[in-house]
Amino acid sequence: MAAEGREDQGNNGELTNTSVTELYDPEVADLPKPDVEESAESGADGGDTGTPTASYKDGEEEEEGQMPADFQRLWKLTSYNPQDFNSWTDLLQCCEQEGYMRACRQALNAFLLRYPLCYGYWKKFADLERRAGHVDKAEEVCERGLKAIPLSVDLWIHYINLLLGTLNMNQPESTQRIRSVFEEAVAAAGWDFHSDRLWDLYAEWEKEQGNLNFMTGVYDRVLRVPTQLYSTHYEKLKTHLTSHPLQDVLSPEEYSRIRNEYKQIQAKKESSDISAEEEERPPGEEEPADNGKDSEEAVQKMQELLMVSREELYQQNEAEVRKRWNFEDAIKRPYFHVKPLDRAQLKAWQSYLDWEIAEAETAAVDAEGVAVEGHEGSKQECVAGHKRVLILFERCLIACAHYEEFWNKYVHYLAPHGLEEIRKVYRRACEIHLPYKHSIHLQWASFEEKHGNITEAQHILESLEMTVPGLAAVRLRRVGLERRAGRLNAAEALLEETVEKSKDNPQLHAFYSIKLARFLHKLCKNPSRARTVLLEAIELSPDNGRLYQNLLELEMSGDLQANGGVVLQCVAKALAAPLSPKTKILFSQRGLQFAEDFGTTVQSVLNMYEEHQKQLKEHDAKRQAENGDNDDPEKMSKMDDSSALTVPQTAPPTMPHVSMTTPPPSMVGGDMSGSYGSYGSWYQQQQYGGYGSYQNPWNQYNQYYPPS
């Protein structure tokens, strides 16, 4: 966890280019998957440095190979419904009370795999291992937790205290390791608005080690960070600088610089104060030698010089804190919890993010404007602005981990900063926090496909389908992915598999059958197989009008001169099916239109006309039977006007020809309704409502084709 050899404190908070990868690496945050048969290492009960809640029976339990009965019962509940947070807490409480090490490990590993942002349980897990005498495992738990939630100041402090309590601080390597862990901590979480305890702990530890100049470096760095207790840090720094000799609190380089600066000021002052009272030095007497000791006046002046630059930094930092204070004050729950946040909290996070992003963009524009002039200050502020945005997003995604909009916002912000950054954010969201939210998985798959990573896109969609089986959107996205990749056979196989598996759900079976038929017809150029698919679906769902509609469209797309009779047979099949009267009227209208446009005999037109009139009369009779007899002509007129299908008979038009209207829209798109989730907007029934406009034109055939 800790990188060795990181001892340099001389950067005084200078920023380097920061990426989201440095803040969070999901690849190392993977936790071991729970296994009911998992075996734990044998070990004796260790000395407890805390307050134990139970005696952990590690070795004894391993020999028996059994779990407590309550654990088995609660484990089954969590396995059956892993989204029930209360079941998990009951399981963990049971393990803690029973005191079985193997059960505790299994439960905590499984829980933290699903809820890695619960830093309190990482601390409990580490304490459990430590009390059982497994110090190495306790450190490992802390390290895993910090990789899962690197912004947790509490977990960093817990880890550092664990090391301080277990390492032999008399050894130089122990001091080096503690310092390197502190450096990792402030690099990962030091820019959090509430990171003050971490900075203070670091400074105090350096003081305990006798490294007062390192302590000064810590306070100099936090002086550039907007935190809640920024003024407290500044006061501590002033006290520190005035309470110890300057040689002790400053690095040799800074002490030499400030001393030379003081001498230059004094030299200028002395040269300007030459007066008549100045006496010449006696012959042979040399200038007093510098003995390396500073007078009290010199020390005081140098302390004042030290605070001049730091006062300026403090004022700048105070201005940054004031900008953010109201935003920070609006955040009431900065930690993770499964309970949903109210709208005010969500809005507070959105507003804060928007403001911080705007600040970073402004800094970036300013940096570009002065890039030619080489102003390092603007470049540093640009980097700092980007880092503040990253830190704020990471903080937000702790409290709002279950809200897709914030993950999407993060991805949008990272778009100009590299594909790998976006990929890591998608992986965290989909594999850890939002495993059941299909929308963001589909976005991730589209992202990978867009950038040529077809294999990864396939894996994402396959994993999603295993997690949330039965979603039409996911299966159709898989089909589309294979089709766009040129693998028509794979796409066809997916649709055929879905059609076969959905036979127990007639409505869903019809939906996928229409999809498969259109695929075979339009892409595979195989209308024969498409017809077979639709006919088989009609046998299973004879009352599904959309199957007949798509079959009719299929037949009308062929050679009408040679197969015109097949179209009329399809219409007759639909009229004989147990469809609703309104749907049958649509088919009779379509059949009459086809007979008029492509029929080979006038008798076919007359037959379809009579069939259409029959359907209209049956529909009118049914309406009258449902509404009851009513002799009020005004009311009947209003009822007729409100109907989209039945139009009152009017006198034949005086024009001798038939006024034709625009043909109805193609039915090939109308194969599904809103009952199929997000695809409802693709298959709206309203597009067939236009067929009602054909009633007046068909009624005009009264003057040409009287009933036989």
PyMOL commands that set and color helices and strands:
alter all, ss='L'
color gray80, all
select helices_A, chain A and resi 20-23+26-29+58-64+69-80+85-98+101-114+119-131+135-148+153-166+172-189+196-208+212-222+230-243+246-249+252-272+296-330+343-369+376-399+404-417+419-433+438-450+454-467+472-484+488-501+506-522+527-540+545-556+560-576+581-598+602-627+633-642+667-669+674-682+685-703
alter helices_A, ss='H'
color red, helices_A
deselect
rebuild
show_as cartoon
